[in-house]
Each structure stands twice: as C-alpha cells, then as structure tokens.
Amino acid sequence: MYDVEIGRLLLSESLIGYLENKANPALLLPCGGDFNHDLKAAEDDDSTDRESWAYPFPRNMLPEHFSFCMDQLPKKENLWNSSRNADMKYIPGKTYTVTLDGFIISDNVKCDMYKNINTGYSYSDHEPVYVKFELNKESVLNKFKLKN
C-alpha cells in the first residue's frame, strides 16, 4: 500500500538531492513541474482543510541558492490555482483547487513573469504555468566561456 506521507517525503528528498548535486554558480537551473505539494502554503501551515496530497512544500529543505520562482512575486496568494481534484467535474467554488505546479530556480535565474493560466481546467486537472526567465548574463558568459 502506498503511504502518501512517505511518498511525499521521498519525492522531496530526491529533488533536493538532485538540486544539491547541481548547485554551481555557473549552472543556470530552472526546475519545473508538478511538485505534489501546495506551493502557496506556508511551511508552518498546519491546516487540515486540504487533500492528503497537498501539504506545504518543505522550502527549508531547498539547498542554498535555490528558491521557488513564485516566491519572487509580491502576492503569490493571488495566483490562480494550477491543479484541481480530479474526482469530479470542475465546478468553480466547489471543486478543491491548489497550486501544485511551479518552478524552482537558482540564484542566477531571475523570474520576470509568472502566472498560472486560467482555462477553467478545460484540458486537464492541471492548468498551464507561464514563466518568463532572465538568465544572469555573467553566468551565461562564464558557462560558455564567452567575452562580453
């Protein structure tokens, strides 16, 4: 039987281990996807008003020099939720929704624009995430040994 809590912990530890191995000032690293955690919730949010698969992401486990792109936004709580519960048809205001999808970026990547696109969950139980990144010029030049 699959234990949701153990699965969530293993997924987080695996991702954190990958990022720690890639931590390098010359590496430009956006890492995006469905993190199976509520990305808008604070880590200390002990609310029980959530699905078993939607607990806060353990941001304190992120390696130094990494953060969620959405954390650069002034009001991430205003983002449209990127995922819905798939046990029923989507009904606005009734279906459980949460933000599971996002991007982790290294310090040398700047998030210029970030938004979850509201399609009314027309195509899937996840919504598209639009992100515009800006790479640190010095990191790019160093990575490819280019001159300014």
C-alpha positions in Angstrom: 0.0 0.0 0.0 1.3 3.5 -0.9 1.8 5.8 2.1 1.2 9.3 0.9 3.4 10.9 3.6 6.4 8.6 2.9 5.9 9.2 -0.9 5.8 12.9 -0.5 9.0 12.9 1.7 10.9 10.6 -0.7 9.9 12.8 -3.7 11.1 16.0 -1.9 14.4 14.4 -0.7 15.1 13.1 -4.2 14.5 16.5 -5.8 16.6 18.2 -3.1 19.4 15.8 -3.6 19.4 16.5 -7.4 19.5 20.2 -6.8 22.3 19.9 -4.3 24.4 17.9 -6.8 23.7 20.6 -9.5 24.5 23.6 -7.2 27.1 25.5 -9.2 27.3 29.3 -9.8 27.9 28.7 -13.5 24.9 26.5 -13.9 21.6 28.1 -14.9 18.9 25.9 -13.5 15.1 26.2 -13.7 13.4 23.1 -12.5 9.7 22.9 -13.1 6.8 20.5 -12.8 4.1 19.1 -10.6 5.6 19.1 -7.1 2.6 17.4 -5.4 2.7 20.0 -2.7 0.8 23.1 -2.0 3.3 25.7 -3.3 1.4 28.7 -1.9 1.0 27.4 1.6 3.5 28.4 4.3 5.5 25.5 5.7 4.1 26.1 9.2 0.5 26.0 7.9 -1.0 23.1 9.9 -4.4 23.5 8.4 -6.4 20.2 8.0 -8.5 21.7 5.2 -6.6 20.1 2.4 -6.3 16.9 0.5 -3.8 14.3 1.6 -1.6 15.1 -1.4 -1.5 18.9 -1.0 0.7 19.7 2.0 3.1 22.7 2.0 6.4 22.1 0.2 9.3 21.9 2.7 11.1 25.0 1.5 13.6 24.8 4.4 15.0 21.7 2.6 15.9 23.6 -0.6 19.7 24.0 -1.0 21.3 27.4 -0.6 20.9 29.5 -3.8 17.6 27.9 -4.8 14.0 29.2 -4.4 10.6 28.9 -6.0 10.0 31.4 -8.8 6.6 32.3 -7.3 8.3 33.4 -4.1 9.7 36.4 -6.1 6.1 37.6 -6.6 4.7 40.3 -4.4 1.4 38.4 -3.9 1.6 34.7 -4.8 -1.6 34.1 -2.9 -3.4 35.9 -5.8 -2.3 33.3 -8.3 -4.9 31.1 -9.9 -4.6 27.6 -8.6 -2.8 25.3 -11.0 -4.5 22.0 -10.2 -7.8 20.6 -9.1 -9.1 17.5 -7.6 -10.0 15.0 -10.4 -12.6 13.1 -8.5 -15.4 15.2 -10.0 -16.1 17.6 -12.9 -14.7 21.0 -12.2 -17.3 23.2 -10.6 -16.0 26.7 -9.7 -16.2 27.4 -6.0 -16.9 23.8 -5.2 -14.1 21.7 -6.6 -10.9 21.6 -4.4 -8.1 23.5 -6.1 -4.5 24.1 -5.2 -1.2 25.3 -6.7 1.0 22.2 -7.2 2.8 23.3 -10.4 5.7 25.7 -10.4 9.4 26.3 -10.9 12.5 26.2 -8.6 15.2 28.5 -9.9 18.9 29.0 -9.0 20.0 32.5 -7.8 21.4 33.2 -11.3 18.0 33.0 -12.9 15.5 35.8 -12.4 11.8 35.3 -12.7 10.4 38.2 -14.8 6.9 37.0 -15.2 4.9 34.1 -13.6 1.3 33.2 -13.9 -1.0 30.2 -13.8 -3.3 30.4 -16.9 -7.0 30.0 -16.1 -8.6 27.7 -18.7 -11.2 26.5 -16.3 -9.3 23.2 -16.3 -10.5 22.6 -19.8 -7.7 20.3 -20.9 -6.6 18.5 -17.7 -6.7 18.6 -13.9 -3.7 20.9 -14.2 -3.6 24.4 -15.7 -0.7 25.8 -17.8 2.0 27.8 -16.0 3.6 30.7 -17.9 7.0 31.8 -16.8 9.4 34.3 -18.3 13.0 33.8 -17.1 16.0 36.1 -17.4 19.4 34.4 -17.2 22.2 36.1 -15.4 24.4 37.5 -18.2 27.7 36.8 -16.3 26.7 33.2 -15.6 25.9 32.6 -19.3 29.2 34.2 -20.4 31.2 32.2 -17.9 29.4 28.9 -18.7 30.2 29.1 -22.4 33.5 30.9 -22.0 32.3 33.9 -24.0 33.5 37.5 -23.8 31.2 40.4 -23.1 
